[in-house]
């Protein structure tokens, strides 16, 4: 057990006074009688000394052997102070907030501060053993009062209070009594991974009132510290004003989040979205900007159910909601005791009334829901988190496929469908929806580009994706489609590009085959992206890729069939050999030969690097020479490559578009996987162009890698190196 120790009086030039350690600005002088009340706070240098609310009953130092701290001269440790996010005006990010602001610890605000899950931590329980809080305590804790940084974070945190395991992942249990060091750890989702953020518990106050958001429990500091950690992630407290609810919900859950404005959506589409999302592992968080009929602005309301009722004039739809923090005070139509309930048949009345098991639940008509709620966030929870959170087990889980890829200039940054010459180069993902009893499959497609939490939105690219339907009976694609073939497909949906970090769409697809093509708003833009595809039925999803294989080897065909070369080429070979009767040629002699006949076998004059690669292609013994007998087959192979290179750029013989490299390889009888193709572009292209010499050099390297792998595979009984690894090692060297 840690033993708290009081500090020794500091030495000062003025007898009867002591300096408070750890203060920023001028030292504060207090009488000896007040030494027992040490301050853990930090001022911004405004004012000469501590006010009454800055005095604390908690000593600043204690002995410790378990937790990290700042060791002091007398062998004890100080409360943790975060130097990366200091208690200063820079962390606030707003001069108006910094004025007359003091940073103090929770013990200086109330004698016994609390944190979410502290009772379980003090009892020695783990996160898996957490028990749900009583409804009254949970409602009081998340009865949110927004602070100076807005209400987006408090709204999202209150919405997650009904999924306690997900909330505990973001805000793990801490205690102000057990293992307390002043250090609090939080976790936020940043582009596919969970990032830990560590902060101290110095909180900004003005006149003893917190500038951060607060819950209904005045001694609970979960939300203020969570807001401080999120402010550190975003750069400053003022930066939280620009964070929307969708962004915060994704940072807290790692889920795919869609944002809607119900008043602007067609009623039929909105009702279809609710019908599709409510039964599944999706949190529906609604909020309003105006207080009407008991609804409170800035409060989270969870959509938990739908129902159809028989009303006068036909059927109507009802929406069941749950107030995330505080009591439900809805007083409009279909509220508790309203006359609409008396008009229902007894069977419907009993069914709907039995669903109001939680005190925060209430019903309202779908029409009023669409009119009154300004925002609706759909938080699609993945299968791993569905397993983690028992509160979601009553809903159908999503199946998820995730792929982290990169748009690279010259390789797969093909731009939107309007760029007909390059769109085919974009990454392509095949989705096969088999036939099922329901006859349809709900699909969520999300594309997230790499971002910096504290970065400017202006640095984001415009991103989107297109979904194409393959004709019935089409065999599953095993290689990316050619430009003309992609243009002939029918686009089910082309997401309008958005300069946002994530774009997502909710589909309902019948059985069939589909192609998802992520893209940027213009070609040649480079960034990493995360593609997530969620389905509620069993589907097959894979990236369209090609195999590494040589389909046609002209050199082998030449040797087998004995095809004659052109007379001019034969004469050049004879002249190179000369009357000396040499049996081998090196790279220099091969270059001399090719200079005489390059217009017949090469698209450009031969370079030293190309001649060296061609010699290596026919030199398994690494002697640096090529047998004369191998020259005819080599020149026949080069002639085929020359025709393919010139055919790839008929209008411009000086260079070939790097986006056409795959088609060029196909024309030469070579197939390469996406990774190998990317490596070829990275190694041999200049920007988005490939010189003719570079095209032939890339083909030579590919053939050389295949030859080396075949030779190694024959020598070894179990080859530890795959063909793709051999290709990558040979190309990128």
C-alpha positions in Angstrom: 0.0 0.0 0.0 1.3 3.4 -0.9 1.9 5.8 2.0 1.2 9.4 1.3 3.8 11.8 2.7 3.6 15.5 3.2 6.3 17.7 1.7 8.9 19.5 3.7 8.6 23.3 3.9 10.7 24.9 1.2 13.5 27.3 1.9 12.9 30.9 1.1 14.5 34.2 1.6 11.5 35.3 3.6 11.0 33.5 6.9 7.5 32.3 7.5 6.9 31.7 3.8 7.4 28.8 1.5 7.4 28.3 -2.3 4.9 26.0 -3.8 6.8 23.5 -6.0 5.7 22.8 -9.6 4.1 26.2 -10.2 4.4 28.0 -13.5 5.1 31.7 -13.4 6.0 33.6 -10.2 6.3 31.5 -7.0 3.3 31.8 -4.8 4.0 32.7 -1.2 1.6 31.5 1.5 1.9 31.4 5.4 3.2 28.4 7.3 -0.3 27.8 8.6 -1.5 26.9 5.1 1.4 24.5 4.3 -0.9 21.5 5.0 -3.0 22.5 1.9 -0.7 22.0 -1.0 -1.9 23.0 -4.5 -1.6 20.6 -7.4 -2.8 23.2 -9.8 -1.0 25.3 -12.4 -1.9 28.9 -13.3 -1.3 30.6 -16.6 0.7 33.3 -14.9 -2.4 35.5 -14.4 -2.7 36.7 -10.9 -0.2 36.8 -8.1 -1.2 33.8 -6.0 -3.6 30.9 -5.6 -7.3 31.5 -4.9 -9.3 29.6 -2.4 -10.6 27.1 -5.0 -6.9 26.2 -5.9 -6.1 24.8 -2.5 -6.1 21.1 -2.1 -6.1 18.5 0.7 -4.0 16.1 -1.4 -0.2 16.2 -0.9 1.8 16.7 -4.0 4.4 13.9 -3.4 4.2 10.3 -2.3 6.4 7.3 -2.2 5.9 4.9 -5.1 7.5 1.8 -6.5 4.9 0.7 -9.1 3.8 3.7 -11.2 5.8 6.2 -13.3 6.4 9.6 -11.8 8.9 12.4 -11.5 11.4 11.5 -8.9 12.3 14.4 -6.6 15.4 15.2 -4.6 14.0 13.7 -1.3 13.3 10.3 -2.9 9.6 10.6 -3.5 7.6 11.0 -6.7 5.5 13.9 -8.0 2.1 13.7 -9.5 2.4 13.2 -13.3 2.5 16.3 -15.4 2.1 15.9 -19.2 4.8 17.9 -20.9 3.5 17.1 -24.4 0.1 18.7 -23.5 1.0 21.1 -20.8 -1.3 23.0 -18.5 -0.9 26.2 -20.6 -2.6 28.4 -23.1 -1.3 26.4 -26.0 -3.3 23.4 -25.0 -6.5 25.5 -24.9 -5.9 26.9 -28.4 -8.0 30.0 -27.7 -6.7 33.2 -26.1 -10.2 34.0 -24.8 -10.3 30.6 -23.0 -6.8 31.1 -21.6 -7.7 34.4 -19.9 -8.1 34.0 -16.1 -7.9 30.2 -16.5 -6.3 28.0 -13.8 -5.5 24.3 -14.1 -6.3 22.2 -11.1 -6.7 18.6 -10.2 -10.0 16.8 -9.3 -9.0 16.6 -5.6 -9.0 20.4 -5.5 -12.6 20.5 -6.8 -14.2 17.8 -4.6 -12.8 15.7 -1.7 -13.5 12.3 -3.3 -13.4 12.4 -7.1 -14.6 9.4 -9.0 -13.9 7.8 -12.4 -15.8 5.3 -14.5 -15.1 1.7 -13.4 -13.1 2.8 -10.3 -15.1 0.4 -8.1 -14.3 -2.6 -10.2 -10.6 -1.6 -10.3 -10.5 -1.2 -6.6 -12.1 -4.6 -6.3 -9.4 -6.1 -8.5 -11.8 -6.9 -11.5 -10.7 -6.7 -15.1 -12.6 -5.1 -18.0 -14.2 -8.4 -18.9 -15.7 -8.6 -15.4 -17.2 -5.1 -15.5 -20.9 -5.1 -14.4 -23.4 -2.7 -15.9 -24.2 0.3 -13.8 -27.7 0.8 -12.4 -29.9 2.7 -14.8 -30.3 5.7 -12.4 -26.5 6.0 -11.9 -25.8 5.7 -15.6 -28.4 8.3 -16.5 -27.0 10.7 -13.9 -23.4 10.2 -15.0 -24.2 11.0 -18.6 -26.7 13.8 -18.0 -24.2 15.9 -19.9 -23.5 19.6 -19.6 -21.4 20.7 -22.6 -18.3 22.7 -22.0 -16.5 25.5 -24.0 -15.4 23.0 -26.7 -18.9 22.0 -27.9 -21.1 19.0 -27.4 -19.9 16.5 -30.0 -17.7 14.4 -27.7 -20.2 14.5 -24.8 -23.0 13.4 -27.1 -20.9 10.5 -28.5 -19.7 9.4 -25.0 -23.3 9.4 -23.7 -24.4 7.3 -26.7 -21.7 4.8 -25.9 -22.8 4.6 -22.2 -25.2 1.8 -23.3 -22.4 -0.2 -24.7 -20.1 -0.3 -21.6 -17.5 -2.6 -23.0 -16.9 -0.3 -26.0 -16.7 2.7 -23.7 -14.3 0.9 -21.3 -12.0 0.3 -24.2 -11.8 4.0 -24.8 -11.7 5.0 -21.1 -10.3 2.1 -19.2 -11.1 2.1 -15.4 -8.9 4.4 -13.3 -9.1 5.2 -9.6 -8.3 8.3 -7.6 -7.5 6.1 -4.6 -5.9 2.9 -6.0 -2.6 3.3 -7.8 -3.3 7.0 -8.4 -0.4 8.9 -10.0 -2.2 11.7 -11.8 -1.8 9.8 -15.1 -4.8 8.7 -17.1 -4.7 6.6 -20.3 -7.3 6.6 -23.0 -7.5 5.0 -26.4 -8.8 6.4 -29.7 -9.2 4.8 -33.1 -6.9 6.4 -35.7 -7.0 5.0 -39.3 -7.4 1.4 -38.4 -5.5 1.1 -35.2 -6.0 2.1 -31.6 -3.7 4.9 -30.4 -3.0 5.4 -26.7 -3.2 9.0 -25.4 -1.8 9.7 -21.9 -2.8 12.9 -20.0 -2.5 14.2 -16.5 -5.6 15.2 -14.5 -5.0 19.0 -14.5 -8.2 20.5 -15.8 -8.9 24.0 -16.9 -11.2 26.1 -14.7 -12.4 29.6 -14.5 -13.6 30.8 -11.2 -13.6 27.2 -9.9 -15.9 26.1 -12.8 -14.6 23.5 -15.3 -14.3 24.6 -18.9 -14.7 21.0 -20.1 -18.0 19.1 -20.3 -19.4 17.6 -17.1 -21.9 14.9 -16.3 -24.7 15.0 -13.8 -22.5 13.5 -11.1 -20.5 16.4 -9.8 -17.8 14.2 -8.3 -17.3 12.1 -11.5 -14.4 13.2 -13.8 -14.7 10.6 -16.6 -16.0 13.0 -19.2 -13.7 16.0 -18.4 -10.6 13.8 -18.6 -11.9 12.0 -21.7 -12.4 15.4 -23.3 -8.9 16.5 -22.3 -7.4 13.3 -23.9 -9.4 13.8 -27.1 -8.3 17.5 -27.1 -4.6 16.3 -27.0 -5.3 14.0 -29.9 -6.8 16.8 -31.9 -4.2 19.4 -30.9 -6.1 21.6 -28.5 -9.3 22.0 -26.7 -10.5 24.6 -29.2 -10.0 22.1 -32.0 -12.9 20.1 -30.7 -15.4 22.7 -31.9 -14.7 21.6 -35.4 -15.3 17.9 -34.7 -18.7 16.6 -35.8 -20.5 13.8 -34.0 -19.8 11.3 -36.8 -16.0 11.9 -36.5 -16.1 11.6 -32.7 -18.2 8.4 -32.8 -15.7 6.8 -35.2 -12.7 7.8 -33.1 -14.4 6.3 -30.0 -15.6 3.0 -31.7 -13.5 2.4 -34.8 -16.8 1.7 -36.6 -18.0 2.7 -40.0 -20.1 5.8 -39.4 -22.7 7.4 -41.8 -24.2 10.7 -41.2 -27.7 11.7 -42.3 -29.9 14.8 -42.1 -33.4 13.3 -41.7 -35.3 16.4 -42.7 -33.4 16.5 -46.0 -33.9 12.8 -46.8 -36.9 11.4 -48.7 -39.2 9.8 -46.2 -39.3 6.4 -47.9 -35.4 6.3 -48.1 -35.1 7.2 -44.4 -37.6 4.6 -43.4 -35.8 2.0 -45.4 -32.5 2.9 -43.8 -34.1 2.5 -40.3 -35.6 -0.8 -41.2 -32.3 -2.1 -42.5 -30.1 -0.8 -39.6 -32.2 -1.2 -36.5 -32.1 -5.1 -36.4 -28.3 -5.2 -37.0 -25.2 -4.4 -35.1 -25.6 -0.7 -35.8 -26.0 2.1 -33.2 -28.4 4.8 -34.5 -27.6 8.1 -32.7 -30.0 11.0 -33.2 -29.7 14.5 -32.1 -31.6 17.8 -32.4 -30.6 21.4 -32.5 -33.8 22.7 -31.0 -35.7 21.9 -27.8 -39.2 20.9 -28.8 -41.8 19.0 -26.8 -39.3 17.9 -24.2 -36.4 17.0 -26.6 -33.2 18.6 -25.5 -30.6 20.0 -27.9 -27.1 18.4 -27.7 -28.4 15.2 -26.1 -28.0 11.8 -27.7 -31.1 9.7 -28.5 -30.6 6.1 -29.5 -33.0 4.6 -32.0 -33.8 1.2 -30.6 -36.9 -0.1 -32.5 -39.6 0.4 -35.1 -43.2 -0.6 -35.2 -46.2 -0.3 -37.5 -49.5 0.7 -36.0 -53.1 1.0 -37.3 -54.1 4.5 -37.3 -57.1 6.4 -38.6 -56.7 6.5 -42.4 -54.2 3.6 -42.6 -51.0 2.4 -41.1 -48.2 4.4 -39.6 -44.7 3.9 -38.4 -43.5 4.5 -34.9 -39.8 4.9 -33.8 -38.7 3.9 -30.3 -35.9 6.0 -28.8 -33.8 5.9 -25.7 -32.5 9.1 -24.1 -28.8 8.4 -23.5 -28.4 10.8 -20.6 -31.1 12.0 -18.2 -34.8 11.2 -18.1 -36.9 11.1 -21.3 -39.2 14.1 -21.3 -40.9 13.6 -24.7 -44.4 15.2 -24.4 -45.5 15.0 -28.1 -47.7 12.5 -29.8 -47.3 8.9 -28.6 -45.7 10.0 -25.4 -46.7 8.3 -22.2 -50.3 8.9 -21.5 -51.0 10.6 -24.8 -54.4 10.1 -26.5 -52.9 8.2 -29.4 -52.4 5.1 -27.2 -56.1 4.9 -26.4 -57.0 4.6 -30.1 -54.9 1.4 -30.5 -56.3 -2.1 -30.4 -55.6 -3.8 -27.1 -53.2 -6.3 -28.8 -51.1 -3.6 -30.3 -51.2 -1.6 -27.1 -49.9 -4.5 -25.0 -47.2 -5.3 -27.5 -45.8 -1.7 -27.7 -46.1 -1.0 -24.0 -44.2 -4.2 -23.2 -41.2 -2.9 -25.1 -40.8 0.1 -22.9 -38.7 -1.8 -20.3 -36.1 0.9 -19.8 -37.1 4.1 -18.1 -35.5 6.2 -20.8 -37.4 4.7 -23.7 -40.3 6.5 -25.5 -42.2 6.2 -28.8 -42.8 8.9 -31.4 -44.2 8.9 -34.9 -41.8 8.4 -37.8 -43.0 11.7 -39.4 -42.1 13.7 -36.3 -38.8 11.9 -35.9 -37.9 12.9 -39.5 -39.0 16.4 -38.8 -37.5 17.1 -35.4 -34.1 15.4 -35.4 -31.5 17.3 -37.4 -28.8 14.6 -37.4 -28.7 10.8 -37.5 -25.5 8.9 -37.2 -25.4 5.2 -38.2 -22.5 3.5 -36.3 -21.9 0.1 -37.9 -20.1 -2.0 -35.3 -17.8 -4.7 -36.7 -18.0 -8.4 -35.8 -15.0 -8.3 -33.3 -16.6 -5.5 -31.3 -20.0 -7.3 -31.5 -18.4 -10.2 -29.7 -16.9 -7.8 -27.2 -20.1 -6.1 -26.3 -22.9 -8.2 -24.8 -25.4 -5.3 -25.2 -25.2 -5.9 -29.0 -25.8 -9.7 -28.9 -29.5 -9.3 -29.5 -28.8 -7.8 -32.9 -27.5 -9.5 -36.0 -23.7 -9.1 -36.4 -22.0 -7.7 -39.5 -19.4 -9.7 -41.4 -16.4 -7.6 -42.3 -13.6 -7.5 -44.9 -10.8 -5.0 -44.5 -8.1 -4.1 -46.9 -5.4 -1.4 -46.4 -4.1 -0.3 -49.8 -2.4 2.7 -51.4 -3.1 4.8 -54.4 0.3 5.2 -56.2 0.9 7.5 -59.1 1.5 5.7 -62.3 0.2 2.4 -60.9 -3.3 2.5 -59.5 -4.2 6.2 -58.9 -6.6 6.2 -61.8 -9.0 8.8 -60.7 -12.9 8.9 -61.0 -14.9 7.0 -63.7 -14.8 10.2 -65.8 -11.1 9.5 -66.5 -11.7 6.8 -69.0 -8.0 6.3 -69.9 -6.9 5.5 -66.3 -9.9 4.5 -64.2 -9.3 0.8 -65.0 -6.0 1.0 -63.0 -7.8 1.7 -59.7 -7.9 -1.1 -57.1 -10.8 -3.5 -57.8 -12.6 -5.6 -55.3 -15.0 -8.4 -56.3 -18.1 -9.0 -54.1 -20.1 -12.2 -54.7 -23.5 -12.2 -53.1 -24.9 -15.8 -53.2 -28.5 -16.7 -53.2 -30.1 -16.8 -49.8 -33.5 -17.2 -48.2 -34.0 -13.4 -47.8 -33.1 -12.9 -51.5 -31.0 -9.8 -50.7 -27.9 -8.7 -48.7 -27.3 -5.5 -46.8 -23.9 -4.1 -47.6 -21.9 -1.2 -46.2 -19.0 0.0 -48.2 -16.5 2.5 -46.6 -13.3 4.1 -47.9 -11.2 6.0 -45.4 -8.1 7.9 -46.4 -5.0 8.3 -44.2 -5.3 11.4 -42.0 -3.8 13.1 -39.1 -6.2 13.7 -36.2 -4.7 17.2 -35.6 -4.2 17.9 -39.3 -6.1 20.4 -41.4 -9.1 19.1 -43.5 -7.7 21.0 -46.4 -4.9 18.4 -46.7 -7.4 15.7 -47.4 -8.0 14.5 -50.9 -11.4 14.0 -52.5 -12.2 10.3 -52.4 -15.1 8.1 -53.4 -15.9 4.7 -54.9 -18.0 3.2 -57.7 -20.0 -0.1 -57.5 -20.5 -2.0 -60.8 -22.7 -4.9 -61.4 -21.3 -7.7 -63.5 -23.5 -9.3 -66.1 -25.2 -12.6 -65.0 -23.2 -15.6 -66.0 -19.9 -13.7 -66.0 -17.0 -15.8 -64.6 -15.5 -14.3 -61.4 -12.7 -12.0 -62.5 -9.2 -13.2 -61.6 -7.4 -10.3 -63.1 -8.2 -6.6 -63.3 -10.5 -5.7 -66.2 -9.3 -3.9 -69.3 -10.3 -0.3 -69.8 -12.9 -1.1 -72.4 -14.4 -3.9 -70.3 -14.8 -1.6 -67.2 -16.4 1.1 -69.3 -19.1 -1.4 -70.5 -20.2 -2.3 -67.0 -23.3 -0.8 -65.5 -22.6 1.4 -62.5 -25.1 0.8 -59.7 -23.7 3.7 -57.7 -20.9 6.2 -58.1 -20.3 8.0 -54.7 -19.8 11.7 -55.2 -16.3 12.3 -54.1 -16.0 14.1 -50.8 -13.0 15.9 -49.2 -13.6 13.9 -46.1 -11.6 11.3 -44.2 -14.3 8.7 -44.8 -17.1 8.1 -47.3 -19.6 5.3 -46.7 -22.8 4.0 -48.4 -25.5 1.6 -47.3 -26.7 -0.8 -50.1 -29.3 -3.5 -50.4 -28.0 -5.9 -53.1 -29.7 -8.9 -54.7 -27.7 -12.1 -55.4 -25.0 -11.4 -58.0 -21.5 -10.3 -58.7 -20.3 -6.7 -58.1 -17.1 -4.8 -58.4 -16.1 -2.1 -55.9 -13.6 0.4 -57.3 -12.2 3.1 -54.8 -10.9 6.2 -56.4 -9.7 9.8 -55.8 -11.4 12.8 -57.3 -8.6 13.2 -59.9 -5.8 10.9 -61.1 -2.2 10.7 -59.9 -3.1 11.5 -56.3 -1.2 9.4 -53.8 -2.4 8.4 -50.3 -3.1 5.3 -48.3 -6.7 4.2 -47.8 -8.7 1.7 -45.8 -11.5 -0.2 -47.5 -14.1 -1.8 -45.3 -17.0 -3.9 -46.6 -19.7 -5.0 -44.1 -22.3 -7.6 -45.1 -25.1 -9.2 -43.1 -25.1 -12.4 -45.2 -22.3 -14.7 -46.2 -20.4 -13.2 -49.1 -17.2 -13.8 -50.9 -15.0 -10.7 -51.2 -11.5 -10.6 -52.7 -9.2 -8.2 -54.4 -9.0 -8.7 -58.1 -5.5 -9.8 -58.7 -3.4 -11.6 -61.4 -1.1 -14.5 -61.2 2.7 -14.3 -61.7 3.1 -16.5 -64.8 4.7 -16.5 -68.2 2.0 -17.5 -70.6 4.1 -17.3 -73.8 7.8 -17.6 -74.0 8.9 -16.7 -77.5 12.5 -17.8 -77.0 11.3 -21.4 -76.3 8.9 -21.3 -79.3 11.8 -20.1 -81.5 14.0 -23.0 -80.4 11.3 -25.6 -80.8 10.0 -24.5 -84.2 13.2 -23.1 -85.6 11.6 -19.9 -87.0 14.1 -18.0 -89.2 15.1 -14.5 -88.4 15.1 -11.6 -90.9 18.1 -11.6 -93.2 19.3 -8.3 -91.9 19.3 -9.6 -88.3 21.1 -12.8 -89.4 23.8 -10.8 -91.2 24.3 -8.7 -88.1 24.9 -11.8 -86.0 27.3 -13.2 -88.5 29.2 -9.9 -88.6 29.4 -9.8 -84.8 30.8 -13.3 -84.6 33.2 -12.5 -87.5 35.8 -14.7 -88.9 37.3 -15.3 -85.4 34.7 -18.0 -84.6 34.0 -16.7 -81.1 31.5 -18.7 -79.1 30.4 -16.2 -76.4 29.6 -12.5 -76.3 29.6 -10.1 -73.4 27.4 -7.1 -72.7 29.6 -4.8 -74.8 29.6 -7.1 -77.8 25.8 -7.6 -77.5 25.3 -3.8 -77.4 27.4 -3.5 -80.6 25.2 -6.1 -82.3 22.0 -4.5 -81.1 23.0 -1.0 -82.4 23.1 -2.4 -85.9 19.6 -4.0 -85.8 17.8 -2.1 -83.0 15.1 -0.8 -85.3 14.2 -4.4 -86.0 14.2 -5.7 -82.4 14.1 -2.8 -80.0 11.9 0.3 -79.7 14.9 2.5 -78.8 18.7 2.4 -78.9 20.0 -0.2 -76.4 21.5 1.0 -73.1 24.3 -0.6 -71.1 21.8 -1.6 -68.3 19.6 -3.3 -70.8 22.4 -5.2 -72.5 23.7 -6.3 -69.1 20.2 -7.6 -68.1 19.9 -9.5 -71.4 23.2 -11.2 -70.9 22.2 -12.2 -67.4 18.9 -13.6 -68.8 20.9 -16.2 -70.7 23.8 -16.6 -68.2 22.8 -19.0 -65.4 26.4 -19.7 -64.5 27.1 -15.9 -63.9 30.1 -15.9 -66.2 29.3 -12.5 -67.7 28.9 -13.9 -71.2 26.1 -15.2 -73.5 26.5 -18.1 -75.8 26.3 -17.3 -79.5 23.8 -20.0 -80.1 21.3 -18.2 -77.8 21.4 -14.9 -79.8 18.7 -15.9 -82.4 16.1 -16.8 -79.7 17.0 -13.7 -77.7 16.5 -11.4 -80.7 13.2 -13.1 -81.6 12.0 -12.4 -78.0 13.1 -8.8 -78.3 11.2 -8.4 -81.6 8.0 -9.4 -79.9 8.6 -7.0 -77.0 9.3 -4.2 -79.5 5.9 -4.7 -81.2 4.1 -4.7 -77.8 5.9 -1.5 -76.7 5.1 0.4 -79.9 1.5 -0.8 -79.8 1.1 0.5 -76.2 1.9 4.0 -77.3 0.9 4.4 -81.0 0.6 8.1 -80.8 3.7 8.8 -78.7 6.7 6.5 -79.3 8.8 8.3 -76.9 7.1 6.9 -73.7 4.4 4.5 -72.5 1.8 5.4 -69.9 2.6 3.5 -66.7 -1.1 2.8 -66.3 -0.8 0.7 -69.5 2.0 -1.5 -68.2 -0.3 -4.4 -67.3 -1.7 -4.4 -70.8 1.8 -4.3 -72.2 2.8 -7.3 -70.1 -0.2 -9.2 -71.4 0.8 -8.5 -75.0 4.2 -9.9 -74.2 2.8 -13.1 -72.7 3.6 -12.2 -69.1 1.2 -11.8 -66.2 2.1 -10.1 -63.0 0.4 -9.7 -59.6 -0.6 -6.3 -58.2 2.4 -6.2 -55.9 4.8 -7.0 -58.7 3.2 -4.5 -61.0 3.5 -1.8 -58.4 7.1 -2.7 -57.8 7.8 -2.4 -61.6 6.3 1.0 -61.7 8.2 2.1 -58.6 11.5 0.8 -60.1 11.3 1.8 -63.8 8.7 4.6 -64.2 9.4 8.3 -64.1 6.2 9.8 -62.8 3.5 8.3 -65.0 5.7 7.4 -68.0 7.9 4.6 -69.0 10.6 5.0 -71.6 10.8 2.3 -74.2 14.2 1.1 -72.9 12.7 0.9 -69.4 9.8 -1.3 -70.7 12.2 -3.8 -72.2 14.4 -3.7 -69.2 11.4 -4.5 -66.9 10.4 -7.4 -69.2 14.0 -8.7 -69.0 14.0 -8.5 -65.2 10.7 -10.4 -65.1 11.9 -13.2 -67.3 15.2 -13.4 -65.4 13.3 -13.8 -62.1 11.2 -16.5 -63.5 14.3 -18.4 -64.8 16.1 -18.1 -61.4 13.0 -19.3 -59.5 12.6 -22.3 -61.9 16.2 -23.2 -61.5 16.1 -22.9 -57.7 12.8 -24.8 -57.5 14.4 -27.7 -59.4 17.4 -27.8 -57.1 15.6 -27.6 -53.8 13.0 -30.1 -52.7 11.1 -27.5 -50.7 11.7 -23.9 -51.9 11.3 -21.5 -49.0 11.0 -18.5 -51.4 7.8 -17.9 -53.3 7.7 -16.8 -56.9 6.4 -13.4 -55.9 9.2 -12.9 -53.4 11.8 -13.8 -56.1 10.2 -11.4 -58.5 10.3 -8.6 -56.0 13.9 -9.2 -55.0 15.0 -9.3 -58.6 13.0 -6.2 -59.7 13.7 -3.9 -56.8 17.4 -4.3 -56.7 
